[in-house]
Amino acid sequence: MKSGLRIFVSLAIIFLFCLEAETSDKVPSENSLFLAADYAGFKYSDNIDVCFTEIYYCLNRSQLSFQPDSSGYFAQISMFIEIKAEDGNIIDSSTWSVANRIATLAEAEIRNYLINDIIEARLAPGSYDVTIKATDIHSNKTGESRLQLIIPRFSQSNLELSQLELVYRLAEPDGGTFDKAGKKVIPNTRAVYSHDDNFVYVYAEIYNLDTVLTTYTADIRIYDSNGNLYKGLPPVTQNISSQSEVILNGFNIAAFKTGVYKLLVTVHAAGNSVAREKYFEITPGRQEWEIAREKEELSDFPEADEITTDEEAKSFRNQILYIANRDELKQYDSLPLQGKNNFARAFWAKRDPTPLTPTNEFKIEHYTRLRFANEAYSTFRSPGSEKNGWRSDRGRVYIVYGQPTDEENHPSALDELPWARWNYDAVEGGVYFIFIDESGYGNYRLVHSSATSEPKDYNWESRLNPTSINLR
């Protein structure tokens, strides 16, 4: 290890917190882990040749592979960090292992539950390239994040401000890695907030305050992506009690538009000023995502929201044909156009599993299935004609039962027609559907199923012989 650099890795505790909103980061591939990183530099005592640097990183817990042990389930992650100087020379590197434990596997299925940790380093002022890698020991999935660190040189006498740390959440201290300034300060490693988060917090440290003076003033402003002032917080004037003070402040983002913003923190004292900036992003909250998803899924089905013509009324009947009962269809057929429109609203409201929310999850799921069935199972369509996948047997089964747990596809052979088996583990304790392409043109017919009220032909295997085709 070269002189002037020490890396301290926190091994004992990994703090967990949940981001409820969808992430806007690039979705990793199936064999890769999400890994985000950020940093902030702080003054290290009176030594201007060293900067105390916190490097934050986070992983998505739902991507990790958990194995059982005596206390529940655990995941094991191998971590690696490499720091290079501006000239490309490796300053230092380190490897370590961290573990995460959960009581039940259901905890691992929570989306966007992030695992945070801090790597502490003492670095000389300058520019560094940092590479952090993570490997899931049980699945061998890997993730990587790269950072450019610009480490400042803090003066021993002039008014100084540390680099800014974006904070996701504040909590009461517990003696762990994230404790400072009398709080548990949980970093927002991704620099992304959603409207569900409500507040953006910022942590910073002020140095070299003149204790002869009585006060200093901290000014926080937020600028939009065009450089225009978007929001200015009232300046906060504080009494000076020591040469170093802490800024720990926040602002409400409920009314912020989605987009990228610049946070500018300026400190004024005795006619001197010092400033630091940091960029962050605001994304829609979960409710906004759901509304947008509903709008997208229904974009090809305007009659799902409002029936205005006889043609739309006919289309709507086709759309609900497999999920409406006989009495509902009979009632629908007897109504005039406005009555059909009122029926549609009541039809979806009756099936809404969460009526107090602005979206209808059942409705979204139904039209997601309908759209997929039309795209995947339509056959022999002339250009510009309506997609007819919903009319096919596979389309009907998909709309009614959803995505199969697994599929078995058997292509054409000399002594056997093309056929497929769909398995549903969660339906009636486990059922299956058998489809055969008896025409040879991709029109798979449902010939047998173990599900209640579905076609039965216990000798279906005999129909796989091409010579057994019934052309009637």
Order of alpha helices (4+ residues) and beta strands (2+ residues): beta-beta-beta-beta-beta-beta-beta-alpha-beta-beta-beta-beta-beta-beta-beta-beta-beta-beta-beta-beta-beta-beta-beta-alpha-alpha-alpha-alpha-alpha-alpha-beta-beta-beta-beta
